[in-house]
Amino acid sequence: MKFRPLILSITLASAFVAQAKDVAPENKPAAAPSAAAAPEVDAAKAEQEKLANENKLEAERLTKETNAMRAEITRLKMERELLTEKQALETARRQAALKDELAKMEAEKERIAQEGELTKARAEKLGNELKVVQAESAIEINRLQNEIASFETSKKRSEYADAKPVYLEKPLKDDGILVISDRRIPLNGPITTATADFITNRIHYWNNKDRKMPIFIVIDASPGGSVMAGYRILKAMESSDAPVHVVVKSFAASMAAGITTLATESYAYPNAVILHHQISSMLMGQLNLTQQKELHEESQRWWARLGNPIAQKMGITADEMIQRMYAKSTSGDWSEFGEEAQKLKWVNHIVRGIDESSFIEDPDKVTAPTSAPMPTRTASLTEEIDPSGKPYVWLPRLDPKDVYFLYNPDSYYRMR
């Protein structure tokens, strides 16, 4: 509602009434008019009375209108007070409801807290009971594990011999038994670059372990192989502070025979076979005469480095050695059993038996080889069958200037 215009109207009406009162004649006795002026005075009085009446009428009218306005103002004030009271009542109701809600929330909170404490107490109780159960279980498990460990330890212990490896500076005993310690390195199969890595690394290792006790290169069977790889093995043997002894159990040919013969100390069973022959090359593809001549010259240079030392140990020349090779066999493959090989100085000692003192683990239990396998340069040598039904093995690729020096009469070993 707008109150300002109404108040302004009341103010103007009040001012107008006040002005009318000021104009109206006072209730004082008037001076007696003169006779000449009596009509004019009467007229003026009449006019004055008229005006006074009109002013009174207007004032009454304004008072009436003002009273209506005042009544409206009073009504509006009462409505405003009523609204204020209603708002106060609504606020009071809301505050009361909020207090009730807060009271309920506090009660619920207290109830939940009590339940939480109760749950916590129950959980602690269960936790303590669980700890007791776990402790009892742990004790039982430990007991069972100790029993199992005891059984396993007993079983493992039974898989090992009581003996320890025997280390002798002079491993060949008077009764002809050769004692080999765990300082042994197997050399089996074709000699490749990887074979040389395998053997030379172990020669260096055993030297760093002990530089007095002998190292044993044990050959079960080897047809020979790469000249460069074999030469690396020979140089590692020569430069070793610890003496390197070579043992042939079954068969050593070509490069393997050269390693046996040129060793400072070597041993063989009586029935072991050692085979020497000239360097031979496997020709792959077409070679012209010049290339064949170059290959021949290269082979001759290698033969001078390998054949001459072997012939010198035998006490003959390289040419005499070649003559005796072909006198023995038209193929030039000169093989002898151990006892004859000893007479030719291909091997130093013939043994009656070999004591492998490092083999202290039950062989029936072992799932992996006792000695580390010798990897080939690129892949394991896998036997295949050619179209004619003959088995064969692909040899790994040689380094440039290298040649294979191995015994291969049936072409079992082939080059790609």
Secondary structure, DSSP 8 states (H G I E B T S, - for coil): ---HHHHHHHHHHHHHHHHHHHHS--SS------STTHHHHHHHHHHHHHHHHHHHHHHHHHHHHHHHHHHHHHHHHHHHHHHHHHHHHHHHHHHHHHHHHHHHHHHHHHHHHHHHHHHHHHHHHHHHHHHHHHHHHHHHHHHHHHHHHHHHHHHHHHTB-S------SS-B-TTSEEEE-S-EEE--S-B-HHHHHHHHHHHHHHHHH-SSS-EEEEEEEE-EEEHHHHHHHHHHHHH-SS-EEEEEEEEEETHHHHHHHTSSEEEE-TT-EEEE--------S---HHHHHHHHHHHHHHHHHHHHHHHHHHTS-HHHHHHHHHHH-TT--EEEEHHHHHHTTS-SEE-SEEEETT--B-TTT--S-SS-----SSS---EEE-TTS-EEEE-----TT--EEE--TT--EE--
